[in-house]
Amino acid sequence: MSIIVEYGLKKLIDLALKKAVNLLNKDNLKFHSSKNDIINAFTFQFTDILSWSSNVSFKFLNGTRSLKDVYTPLSLTSQMSTELFPDRNAVKFGINSAISRFDKIILMGKPGSGKTTTLQSIAFNFIHQEDFLPDYFSCPILIRLKEFSDAPSNIQYDSILNYLADNFNLNISWKENVNHTGNLFQIRNKMIIDLLNELKIVLLLDGLDEVPTITLKEKIIKEITYISRFSTSKIVVTTRTADYEFTIPDAVKLEVSNLSKEEIALFIENWLNNKDEAEKLKDKIFNSNILGAETRPLTLAHLCLIYQRLGDIPKNKKDVYEKLTNLMIEDWDIERLIKRESKFDKFQPLKKKVFLISLAYNLTTRFHRSSYFRLSDIQLVYDLIYAKYNLPQDELELILEELEYHCGLFNKKRGSYFEFYHKSVQEYFTALYLTGLPEIPRNEDILIFLYNELAVAISISTDASAYFSFLILNRFKSKQFFYQTFLNPFLERIILENPEFDVSPLLRLSFLKIYNEVIHLKSDKISSEKNFPETIKMFHSFHNHYNNIINDSLSELKKYYSISQINESRVKLVKKKTINEYHSGVEPKILYTTFDFYHLLI
């Protein structure tokens, strides 16, 4: 921390402490923290966020890349403009203009769209650009929400306010032998708000969608609302778009836009830092369909990494993760002429990958929504699977060290906590496990949390139409699979992964089942599906994305269903013969479709 910044911080903390002491004396409280305690806490925060915002790290590269060298500014689309004026073009912002204009931002995006990297750029600009929001303190506070837990520990929190109190080093108690009637936590929270206001701090809250439980997420939303209401701090919260089903008052929703062709070109040029190689890679990408309609910075970064090592890129989008993980586990050592010997018998690269796939599935299904795992969590799963891989039961920590050193796919973070290289890798490995099972699990309590993983499994399966149809017709029997909390992220992720569906009457039957279940939710009082319009909107987006294949499949469906009734809004279909004997028990006897498809059925 620079001398100027530290001097300014001391002056601001002096002001804040004077207000705090007056408040504490009034309420018969003692303050156990000194000015130096608070300054040291901020210095630690500054050091942490300086390191985090300066570099992009890939362990298997044996180094880091400077953020300012590889970062490509992303466009943000205002959700407000598209909701209020659907016929107008969406309003777009750069992140610098957005944070200057808005005080509360929900920064949404699809998996791998660059949400966290955008936060890094905000922090970088605060620290390194003197004219960037000069009225605010030059070091924002980063809170990684994926590290929060219902069972807090010394480095895991269950409350934003508790996190801020600890990281501000705010320690108060009642004075001895004095009667007191107030609420200690309420007084502490007011101190936090005063400190935020005096210092004019920007809060960066990363990964609302990665909070492990609905109950904890609701608590965090309430705390964000409280801070937003009583403090003048700017707040930026990141979340996956389809996972954001809450409302934060007065917050503006901005979504990371798909990369344009120009942004893709700039991204590649910045990443490779070699004009000739950048032109070659751009030709390979633009002359293929590997990116599809949805272009994510994460996919593009992986293509750059693969190209740097191999001089080529995969032919299909679904092969990108396979090639990347193989590169990290096995091919990387071959390229560098290094042979890394395992300390454990027969724990070679292929077995490491299979072990990680099993680890990902078991961690995901046992600790729903979590992507941040305690050593004790991993030990619980390891005790179930170690024998299958001929590994010693009491050597987990050594095995985790070897996995991190050999491939960097599962890494130790602060304390005894671990996470996969990226949440998308955890989802990919879980999907690989699912597609390798003899049949899709029947336990709905497991499946209901796997909307991302099931969507990826569809895209990497050998027959995407059959896998999708089997899920919809045979596994999604409960209404909860058609509520917004499951269906929206599930359909959005399928669009993103863009599996290659084939024309099939079962495919169309599956689409119609989704439609029927969704429209029935509107009159289902038990479901309380207040977000029905959002669910219908997502269904239509999904439908439009696969419009041609759906229409062709609907033409096939008329061989098996006949029109029974027509009204102005929909068409009633009655089953006349079985499509597939394997699915006969779950093929609906009655279905409804929209009037738009009537002409395809006659």
Residue pairs with C-beta under 8 A, 6 or more apart in sequence:
1 9
1 42
1 43
1 46
1 47
1 139
5 46
5 138
5 139
6 39
6 43
9 39
9 42
9 137
9 199
10 35
10 39
12 137
12 198
12 199
13 35
13 38
13 39
13 198
13 199
14 35
15 198
16 194
16 195
16 198
16 199
17 31
17 35
17 38
19 194
19 198
20 31
20 191
20 194
20 195
21 31
23 29
23 187
23 190
23 191
23 194
24 30
24 31
24 172
24 187
27 180
27 182
27 187
28 174
28 175
28 178
28 179
28 180
29 172
29 173
29 174
29 175
29 180
29 184
29 187
30 172
30 173
30 174
30 175
31 171
31 172
32 171
32 172
32 173
33 169
33 170
33 171
37 169
38 168
38 169
38 170
40 169
41 167
41 168
41 169
42 139
42 168
44 167
45 139
45 141
45 142
45 167
46 127
46 139
48 142
49 123
49 127
49 139
49 140
49 141
49 142
50 127
50 139
52 120
52 123
52 142
53 67
53 120
53 121
53 123
53 124
53 127
54 66
54 67
54 68
54 124
55 64
55 65
55 66
55 67
56 64
56 65
56 66
56 67
56 70
56 117
57 63
57 64
57 65
58 64
58 65
58 305
58 408
59 404
59 408
59 411
59 421
60 327
60 328
60 332
60 407
60 408
61 305
65 271
67 117
67 120
67 121
67 124
68 124
69 270
69 273
70 270
70 271
71 117
71 120
71 121
71 270
72 259
72 263
72 266
72 267
72 270
72 297
73 94
73 95
73 121
74 95
74 113
74 114
74 118
74 256
74 257
74 259
74 263
74 297
75 92
75 93
75 94
75 256
75 257
75 260
75 263
76 92
76 93
76 94
76 95
76 98
76 107
76 254
76 255
76 256
76 257
77 90
77 91
77 92
77 254
77 255
77 256
77 257
78 90
78 91
78 92
78 93
78 252
78 253
78 254
79 108
79 252
79 253
79 254
79 255
80 252
80 253
81 88
81 90
81 91
82 90
92 257
93 101
93 254
95 118
95 121
95 122
96 125
96 132
98 105
98 252
98 254
99 105
99 122
99 133
99 202
99 234
99 236
100 133
102 234
102 252
102 254
103 232
103 234
103 235
103 250
104 228
104 234
104 235
104 248
104 250
104 251
104 252
105 234
105 235
105 236
105 237
105 251
105 252
105 254
106 237
106 239
106 244
106 248
106 251
106 252
106 253
106 254
107 115
107 118
107 119
107 236
107 237
107 238
107 239
107 254
107 255
107 256
108 115
108 238
108 239
108 240
108 241
108 244
108 253
108 254
108 255
108 256
109 115
109 238
109 240
109 241
109 255
109 256
110 240
110 241
110 242
110 256
110 294
110 296
110 492
110 496
111 240
111 296
111 298
111 423
111 424
111 427
111 452
111 493
111 496
112 296
112 297
112 298
112 299
112 422
112 424
113 256
113 296
113 297
113 298
114 256
114 296
114 297
114 298
115 206
115 238
115 239
115 240
115 256
116 206
116 207
116 238
117 297
118 238
118 256
119 142
119 204
119 206
119 236
119 238
122 140
122 202
122 204
122 236
123 140
123 142
123 204
125 132
126 132
126 133
126 136
126 138
126 139
126 140
126 202
127 138
127 139
130 138
133 202
133 234
135 200
136 200
136 201
136 202
136 234
137 199
137 200
137 201
137 202
140 201
140 202
140 203
140 204
141 164
141 167
141 201
141 202
141 203
141 204
142 204
142 206
143 160
143 163
143 203
143 204
143 205
143 206
144 206
144 207
145 205
145 206
145 207
145 208
145 210
145 211
145 220
146 206
146 207
146 210
146 211
146 370
146 371
146 372
146 419
147 155
147 156
147 157
147 372
147 414
147 417
148 156
148 157
148 158
148 163
148 211
148 212
148 216
148 220
149 156
149 157
149 158
149 212
149 216
150 158
150 212
150 213
150 215
150 216
151 158
152 158
152 159
152 162
153 374
153 415
154 415
155 414
155 415
155 417
156 374
156 417
157 163
157 166
158 216
158 219
159 219
159 220
159 223
160 205
160 220
160 223
160 224
160 227
161 185
161 188
161 189
161 192
161 223
161 226
161 227
164 170
164 192
164 196
165 188
165 192
168 192
168 195
170 188
170 191
170 192
170 195
172 184
172 187
172 188
172 191
173 184
174 180
174 184
189 226
193 227
193 230
193 231
195 201
196 203
196 227
196 231
196 232
196 233
197 231
197 232
197 233
200 232
200 233
201 233
202 233
202 234
202 235
202 236
203 227
203 233
203 234
203 235
203 236
204 236
205 224
205 235
205 236
205 237
205 238
206 238
207 238
207 239
208 217
208 220
208 221
208 237
208 238
208 239
208 243
208 244
209 239
209 240
209 243
209 244
210 369
210 370
210 371
210 372
210 423
211 217
211 220
211 369
212 367
212 368
212 369
212 370
213 368
213 369
217 246
218 246
221 246
221 248
224 235
224 237
224 248
225 248
225 249
227 233
227 235
228 235
228 248
228 249
228 250
228 251
229 249
235 251
237 248
237 251
240 489
241 255
241 492
242 488
242 489
242 491
242 492
242 493
242 538
243 489
244 253
245 484
245 485
245 488
245 531
258 293
258 294
258 295
259 267
259 295
259 296
259 297
259 300
261 286
264 282
264 285
264 291
264 295
264 300
265 278
265 282
267 297
267 300
267 301
267 304
268 278
268 281
268 282
268 285
268 300
268 304
269 275
269 278
271 300
271 301
271 304
272 278
272 281
272 304
272 307
272 308
277 307
281 303
281 304
281 307
281 313
284 307
284 312
284 313
285 291
285 303
285 313
288 313
288 315
289 317
290 303
290 313
290 314
290 315
290 316
290 317
290 320
291 299
291 300
291 317
292 317
292 498
293 498
293 545
294 495
294 496
294 498
296 496
298 422
298 424
299 317
299 320
302 320
302 321
302 324
303 313
303 320
305 324
305 327
306 312
306 313
306 314
306 320
306 323
306 324
306 327
307 313
309 327
309 331
309 332
309 335
310 327
310 331
310 335
313 320
314 320
314 322
314 323
317 497
317 498
318 459
318 460
318 497
318 499
321 424
321 425
321 428
322 460
325 353
325 409
325 425
325 428
325 429
326 353
328 407
328 408
328 409
328 421
329 349
329 352
329 353
329 406
329 407
329 409
330 349
330 350
330 353
332 407
333 339
333 340
333 349
340 405
340 406
342 348
342 402
342 406
343 398
343 402
344 391
344 392
344 395
344 399
344 402
345 390
346 390
347 355
347 389
347 390
347 391
347 399
347 402
349 406
349 407
351 389
352 403
352 406
352 407
354 389
355 385
355 389
355 391
356 403
356 409
356 410
356 429
357 429
357 430
357 432
357 433
357 436
358 385
358 388
358 389
358 433
359 378
359 381
359 382
359 385
359 410
359 429
360 420
360 426
360 429
360 430
360 433
361 429
361 430
361 433
361 434
362 381
362 384
362 385
363 370
363 373
363 377
363 378
363 381
363 426
364 370
364 426
364 427
364 430
364 449
364 450
364 453
365 430
365 446
365 449
365 450
366 377
366 380
366 381
367 373
367 377
368 449
369 449
370 377
371 419
371 420
371 423
371 426
372 413
372 417
372 418
372 419
373 417
373 418
373 419
374 416
374 417
375 396
375 397
375 416
375 417
375 418
378 396
378 400
378 418
379 396
382 393
382 396
382 399
383 393
386 392
386 393
386 396
387 393
391 399
400 410
400 412
400 418
401 412
403 409
403 410
404 410
404 411
404 412
408 421
409 420
409 421
409 425
410 418
410 419
410 420
410 421
411 418
411 419
411 420
411 421
412 418
413 419
419 426
420 426
420 429
427 452
427 453
427 456
428 456
428 460
430 450
430 453
430 456
431 453
431 454
431 456
431 457
431 459
431 460
432 457
432 460
434 440
434 441
434 450
434 453
434 454
434 457
435 457
435 460
435 461
435 467
440 447
440 467
440 470
440 471
440 474
440 475
441 447
442 475
444 475
444 477
444 478
444 480
444 481
447 454
447 475
447 476
447 481
448 478
448 480
448 481
448 486
451 486
451 487
451 489
451 490
451 493
452 489
452 490
452 493
454 471
454 490
455 490
455 491
455 493
455 494
455 496
455 497
456 493
456 497
457 467
458 464
458 467
458 468
458 471
458 494
458 497
458 499
459 494
459 497
459 498
459 499
461 467
461 499
463 502
464 499
464 500
464 501
464 502
465 501
465 502
465 504
465 506
465 507
466 504
466 506
468 494
468 499
468 501
468 507
468 510
469 504
469 506
469 507
469 509
469 510
469 583
470 583
472 510
472 513
472 514
473 506
473 509
473 510
473 513
473 583
473 586
473 587
474 583
474 586
476 482
479 517
479 521
479 524
479 527
480 486
481 487
481 517
482 514
482 517
482 518
482 521
482 535
483 521
483 527
483 529
483 535
484 529
484 531
484 532
484 534
484 535
484 538
487 514
487 518
487 535
487 538
487 539
488 534
488 535
488 538
491 538
491 539
491 541
491 542
492 538
492 541
494 542
495 541
495 542
495 545
501 507
501 546
501 549
502 549
503 549
503 552
503 553
503 556
504 553
504 556
505 553
505 556
505 557
505 559
505 560
505 579
506 579
506 580
506 583
507 549
507 550
507 553
508 550
508 553
508 554
508 556
508 557
509 557
509 579
509 587
509 588
509 591
511 543
511 546
511 550
511 553
512 557
512 573
512 588
512 591
512 592
512 593
513 588
513 591
514 539
515 539
515 592
515 593
515 594
516 588
516 591
516 592
518 532
518 535
518 536
518 539
519 536
519 592
521 527
521 529
521 532
521 535
522 529
522 532
529 535
543 550
551 597
551 600
554 593
554 597
554 600
554 601
555 600
557 601
558 600
558 601
558 602
559 577
560 575
560 576
560 577
560 578
560 579
561 573
561 574
561 575
561 576
561 591
561 601
562 573
562 574
562 576
563 571
563 572
563 573
563 598
563 601
563 602
564 572
564 573
564 574
564 590
565 571
565 572
566 572
566 595
566 598
568 595
569 594
569 595
570 592
570 593
570 594
570 595
571 592
571 593
571 594
571 595
571 597
571 598
571 601
572 590
572 591
572 592
573 590
573 591
573 592
573 593
573 601
574 589
574 590
575 587
575 588
575 589
575 590
575 591
578 584
578 587
579 587
580 587
593 601
